[in-house]
Amino acid sequence: MFFHTVLVSATLLCSLVAGFLFAFAVVAMPGIGRLNDRSFIRAFQVIDGVIQDNQPFFMFVWIGSAVAIIVAAVIGFSQIDGADRTLLIAAAVVYLLGVQLPTVRINIPLNNKIQAIDVEQKDDQELLAARADFEDQWNRWNVFRTVASITIALSLHVLLLRI
């Protein structure tokens, strides 16, 4: 029973992360992408600032998803076997390597770099260069994280239906 509760929690939290990343990929970034460079950078700074201020619901979901899927994989290793065990372990590994790791190694450093820009002190060329160094790489990795997280969420839903 405890394993099932942990698996449901992991599925819910990973699904919420997938939805968050999906919303950024298809709404937030394309929306602010239509702004001029100064407004784009400032808009991203404000949005990311909410996250960097450790918004409690976001932090619970983001960190909770990683903790829950790790706990589910550890407990599930002794609770389930065969293809179900393989699916759960693979989901945990892919989630950590395909969502959490790129976030820490790529997206957060890019966020920090853009946060450090004082848009009022930069000229148009500097803002253009800063955006060029940020936007395509950030979006590319966010799409990667989005696809990985949706795949994991679907895998966890399938696993819930199987056990």
C-alpha positions as CSV (number, residue, x, y, z in Angstrom):
1,M,0.0,0.0,0.0
2,F,2.8,2.4,0.9
3,F,4.5,1.7,-2.5
4,H,1.3,2.5,-4.3
5,T,0.9,5.8,-2.5
6,V,4.5,6.8,-3.3
7,L,4.0,5.8,-7.0
8,V,0.8,7.8,-7.2
9,S,2.6,10.8,-5.7
10,A,5.6,10.4,-8.1
11,T,3.2,10.2,-11.0
12,L,1.3,13.3,-10.0
13,L,4.4,15.4,-9.2
14,C,6.2,14.3,-12.4
15,S,3.0,15.0,-14.4
16,L,2.8,18.5,-12.9
17,V,6.5,19.1,-13.9
18,A,5.7,17.9,-17.4
19,G,2.8,20.3,-17.6
20,F,4.9,23.2,-16.3
21,L,7.6,22.6,-18.8
22,F,5.1,22.1,-21.6
23,A,3.4,25.4,-20.7
24,F,6.8,27.1,-20.9
25,A,7.6,25.4,-24.3
26,V,4.3,26.2,-26.0
27,V,3.0,29.4,-24.3
28,A,5.4,31.3,-22.0
29,M,8.5,31.3,-24.2
30,P,6.7,31.8,-27.5
31,G,4.7,34.6,-25.9
32,I,7.6,36.5,-24.5
33,G,9.6,35.6,-27.6
34,R,7.5,38.1,-29.5
35,L,8.8,41.0,-27.3
36,N,11.7,43.2,-28.2
37,D,15.1,42.2,-26.6
38,R,14.8,44.5,-23.6
39,S,11.2,43.4,-22.8
40,F,12.0,39.8,-23.4
41,I,14.9,39.8,-21.0
42,R,13.0,41.7,-18.4
43,A,9.9,39.4,-18.7
44,F,12.0,36.3,-18.3
45,Q,13.8,37.9,-15.3
46,V,10.4,38.5,-13.7
47,I,9.0,35.1,-14.4
48,D,12.2,33.3,-13.3
49,G,12.4,35.6,-10.3
50,V,9.3,34.0,-8.9
51,I,11.0,30.6,-9.1
52,Q,14.3,31.8,-7.8
53,D,12.5,33.3,-4.8
54,N,11.7,29.7,-3.9
55,Q,8.0,29.9,-4.6
56,P,6.8,27.2,-2.2
57,F,4.3,25.3,-4.4
58,F,6.7,25.2,-7.3
59,M,9.6,24.0,-5.0
60,F,7.4,21.3,-3.5
61,V,6.4,20.0,-6.9
62,W,9.9,20.3,-8.5
63,I,11.9,18.8,-5.6
64,G,9.1,16.5,-4.6
65,S,9.0,15.0,-8.0
66,A,12.6,14.0,-7.9
67,V,12.3,12.7,-4.3
68,A,9.1,10.8,-5.0
69,I,10.4,9.0,-8.1
70,I,13.6,8.0,-6.4
71,V,11.7,6.7,-3.4
72,A,9.3,4.9,-5.7
73,A,12.2,3.3,-7.6
74,V,13.9,2.2,-4.4
75,I,10.8,0.7,-2.8
76,G,9.5,-0.6,-6.1
77,F,12.7,-2.6,-6.7
78,S,11.6,-5.0,-4.0
79,Q,7.8,-4.7,-4.6
80,I,7.5,-5.4,-8.3
81,D,9.5,-7.4,-10.9
82,G,10.0,-8.0,-14.5
83,A,8.9,-5.4,-17.1
84,D,7.2,-3.3,-14.4
85,R,10.4,-3.0,-12.3
86,T,12.4,-2.2,-15.5
87,L,9.9,0.5,-16.5
88,L,10.0,2.1,-13.0
89,I,13.8,2.1,-12.8
90,A,14.1,3.4,-16.4
91,A,11.6,6.1,-15.6
92,A,13.5,7.3,-12.6
93,V,16.9,7.3,-14.4
94,V,15.5,9.1,-17.4
95,Y,13.7,11.6,-15.2
96,L,16.9,12.4,-13.2
97,L,19.1,12.5,-16.3
98,G,16.6,14.0,-18.8
99,V,14.8,16.5,-16.7
100,Q,16.6,17.3,-13.4
101,L,20.2,17.2,-14.7
102,P,19.7,19.5,-17.7
103,T,17.8,21.9,-15.4
104,V,20.8,22.1,-13.0
105,R,23.6,22.0,-15.6
106,I,22.1,24.1,-18.4
107,N,18.8,25.9,-17.7
108,I,19.6,27.3,-14.3
109,P,23.0,28.6,-15.3
110,L,21.4,30.3,-18.3
111,N,18.7,31.7,-16.0
112,N,21.3,33.1,-13.6
113,K,23.2,34.6,-16.5
114,I,20.1,36.4,-17.8
115,Q,19.2,37.4,-14.2
116,A,22.5,39.3,-13.9
117,I,21.7,41.6,-16.8
118,D,20.7,45.1,-15.9
119,V,18.5,45.9,-18.8
120,E,18.4,49.6,-18.1
121,Q,22.2,49.8,-18.3
122,K,22.6,47.9,-21.6
123,D,22.4,49.2,-25.1
124,D,20.4,47.5,-27.8
125,Q,23.4,45.6,-29.2
126,E,24.3,44.2,-25.8
127,L,20.7,43.1,-25.2
128,L,20.6,41.5,-28.6
129,A,23.8,39.6,-27.9
130,A,22.6,38.6,-24.4
131,R,19.3,37.3,-25.8
132,A,21.1,35.4,-28.6
133,D,23.3,33.7,-26.1
134,F,20.3,32.7,-24.1
135,E,17.1,32.1,-26.0
136,D,17.8,29.3,-28.5
137,Q,19.8,27.2,-26.1
138,W,17.4,27.6,-23.3
139,N,14.4,26.7,-25.5
140,R,16.2,23.7,-27.1
141,W,16.9,22.3,-23.6
142,N,13.5,23.1,-22.4
143,V,11.9,21.1,-25.2
144,F,14.3,18.3,-24.4
145,R,13.2,18.4,-20.8
146,T,9.5,18.7,-21.8
147,V,9.7,15.6,-24.0
148,A,11.5,13.6,-21.4
149,S,9.1,14.6,-18.6
150,I,6.0,13.8,-20.7
151,T,7.5,10.4,-21.6
152,I,8.1,9.8,-17.9
153,A,4.7,10.9,-16.9
154,L,3.1,8.6,-19.5
155,S,5.3,5.7,-18.3
156,L,4.3,6.2,-14.7
157,H,0.6,6.3,-15.7
158,V,1.0,3.1,-17.6
159,L,2.8,1.5,-14.6
160,L,0.0,2.5,-12.3
161,L,-2.5,0.9,-14.6
162,R,-0.5,-2.3,-14.7
163,I,0.0,-2.9,-11.0
